Amino acid sequence: MLGAALTAASGATYEELVTEYVLRPLDLTEITANPDPGRRLLPPGLLGRPRRPWTMAGAILPAGGLWATPRAAADLVVRLLVERRLGDPAPSWQTAGPLHWHNGAARHASVFTGATDDGRWVMIHRLNAPPEGTDRAGVEILKGNGKVS
């Protein structure tokens, strides 16, 4: 809803708003809603067949439709959660003691991102993986247990 309200009020696209107010101030360039098809990482389909990319456009775009290179995603985590270049994490980030984290799953992929107050951070993106295991792996890495299942 917020993404739709922002685009309606500003007359700009969601990608233009994110670029102007988040990505450019953080000096990030490899994040987009429309990546080059050759740069997309897709999970294999049934019997190893290629899958069609899942894209999000229109009102659903703010819910997770941006694509990033691994380096750009890592830079975003460091600049937002560790360095706090734009202030405290947004309310959509969860907090548990010293841990700030966010997760998500979209069809055949899951992601967990977290950072602790002492500067440790992790980002895990898994293809064809349920989100529970991705979340568990992220928390275990941040705990320093060194074991991931």
C-alpha positions as CSV (number, residue, x, y, z in Angstrom):
1,M,0.0,0.0,0.0
2,L,2.8,2.4,0.9
3,G,4.5,1.9,-2.4
4,A,1.3,2.6,-4.3
5,A,0.6,5.7,-2.2
6,L,4.1,7.0,-2.8
7,T,4.0,6.6,-6.5
8,A,0.5,8.1,-6.8
9,A,1.5,11.1,-4.7
10,S,4.8,11.7,-6.4
11,G,4.0,10.9,-10.0
12,A,7.2,8.9,-10.2
13,T,7.6,5.1,-10.5
14,Y,8.6,3.1,-7.5
15,E,12.0,2.3,-9.0
16,E,12.6,6.0,-9.5
17,L,11.7,6.8,-5.9
18,V,13.9,4.0,-4.5
19,T,16.8,5.1,-6.8
20,E,16.5,8.8,-5.8
21,Y,16.0,8.4,-2.0
22,V,17.7,5.1,-1.2
23,L,20.1,3.8,-3.8
24,R,21.7,7.0,-5.0
25,P,22.5,8.3,-1.5
26,L,24.1,4.9,-0.7
27,D,26.0,4.9,-4.1
28,L,24.4,1.7,-5.3
29,T,23.8,1.1,-9.0
30,E,23.3,-2.6,-9.6
31,I,19.8,-2.8,-8.2
32,T,16.8,-2.6,-10.6
33,A,13.3,-3.8,-11.2
34,N,14.2,-4.7,-14.8
35,P,17.5,-6.7,-14.9
36,D,19.2,-7.9,-18.0
37,P,17.8,-11.4,-18.6
38,G,21.3,-12.8,-18.9
39,R,22.2,-11.7,-15.4
40,R,19.3,-13.3,-13.6
41,L,20.0,-16.3,-11.4
42,L,17.2,-18.7,-11.7
43,P,16.5,-22.0,-9.9
44,P,16.4,-25.1,-12.0
45,G,12.9,-26.4,-12.8
46,L,11.5,-29.9,-12.9
47,L,14.1,-32.3,-14.3
48,G,16.6,-29.5,-14.6
49,R,14.5,-27.6,-17.1
50,P,14.9,-23.8,-17.1
51,R,12.3,-21.8,-15.2
52,R,10.7,-18.6,-16.4
53,P,11.8,-15.7,-14.3
54,W,9.3,-14.6,-11.7
55,T,8.9,-10.8,-11.9
56,M,6.9,-8.4,-9.9
57,A,5.5,-5.3,-11.5
58,G,2.8,-2.7,-10.7
59,A,1.5,-2.5,-7.2
60,I,3.3,-5.6,-6.0
61,L,6.8,-4.3,-6.9
62,P,7.4,-2.7,-3.5
63,A,6.9,-6.1,-1.8
64,G,10.1,-7.4,-3.2
65,G,10.4,-6.9,-7.0
66,L,13.9,-5.5,-7.1
67,W,16.9,-7.5,-8.4
68,A,20.4,-7.0,-7.2
69,T,23.8,-8.4,-7.9
70,P,25.2,-10.3,-4.9
71,R,27.8,-7.4,-4.3
72,A,25.1,-4.8,-4.5
73,A,22.9,-6.7,-2.0
74,A,25.8,-7.1,0.4
75,D,26.7,-3.4,0.0
76,L,23.1,-2.5,0.8
77,V,23.1,-4.6,4.0
78,V,26.3,-3.0,5.2
79,R,25.3,0.5,4.4
80,L,21.8,0.2,5.9
81,L,22.3,-2.1,8.9
82,V,26.0,-1.9,9.9
83,E,27.0,1.7,8.9
84,R,23.4,3.0,9.3
85,R,24.0,5.6,6.6
86,L,20.2,6.4,6.4
87,G,19.5,6.2,10.1
88,D,18.0,3.3,12.1
89,P,16.6,0.4,10.1
90,A,13.0,0.8,8.8
91,P,10.2,-0.6,11.0
92,S,9.8,-3.5,8.5
93,W,13.1,-4.9,9.9
94,Q,12.6,-7.2,12.9
95,T,14.7,-6.7,16.1
96,A,15.6,-9.4,18.5
97,G,18.0,-8.2,21.1
98,P,21.2,-7.1,19.2
99,L,19.9,-8.7,15.9
100,H,18.2,-6.7,13.2
101,W,16.8,-9.0,10.5
102,H,14.5,-9.4,7.5
103,N,13.5,-12.4,5.5
104,G,11.4,-13.3,2.6
105,A,10.4,-16.0,0.1
106,A,9.3,-15.7,-3.4
107,R,8.1,-18.8,-5.2
108,H,11.3,-20.9,-5.5
109,A,13.7,-18.8,-3.5
110,S,14.2,-17.6,0.1
111,V,16.4,-15.0,1.7
112,F,17.5,-14.0,5.2
113,T,19.5,-10.9,6.0
114,G,20.6,-10.0,9.5
115,A,23.2,-7.8,11.3
116,T,24.1,-7.5,14.9
117,D,25.0,-4.4,16.8
118,D,28.7,-5.4,16.9
119,G,28.9,-5.2,13.1
120,R,28.6,-8.9,12.2
121,W,26.2,-9.5,9.3
122,V,25.0,-12.2,6.9
123,M,22.9,-12.5,3.8
124,I,21.7,-15.9,2.6
125,H,19.8,-16.4,-0.7
126,R,18.9,-19.9,-1.5
127,L,17.2,-21.3,-4.6
128,N,14.6,-24.0,-4.3
129,A,14.8,-23.8,-0.5
130,P,12.1,-23.3,2.1
131,P,12.4,-20.1,4.2
132,E,12.6,-21.8,7.5
133,G,16.0,-23.5,6.7
134,T,17.3,-20.2,5.3
135,D,16.3,-18.3,8.5
136,R,17.9,-21.0,10.7
137,A,21.1,-20.9,8.7
138,G,21.4,-17.1,9.1
139,V,20.8,-17.2,12.8
140,E,23.3,-20.0,13.3
141,I,26.0,-18.1,11.4
142,L,25.4,-14.9,13.4
143,K,25.5,-16.9,16.6
144,G,28.9,-18.1,15.6
145,N,28.1,-21.8,15.9
146,G,29.7,-22.5,12.6
147,K,27.2,-25.2,11.8
148,V,24.6,-24.8,9.2
149,S,22.0,-27.4,8.3
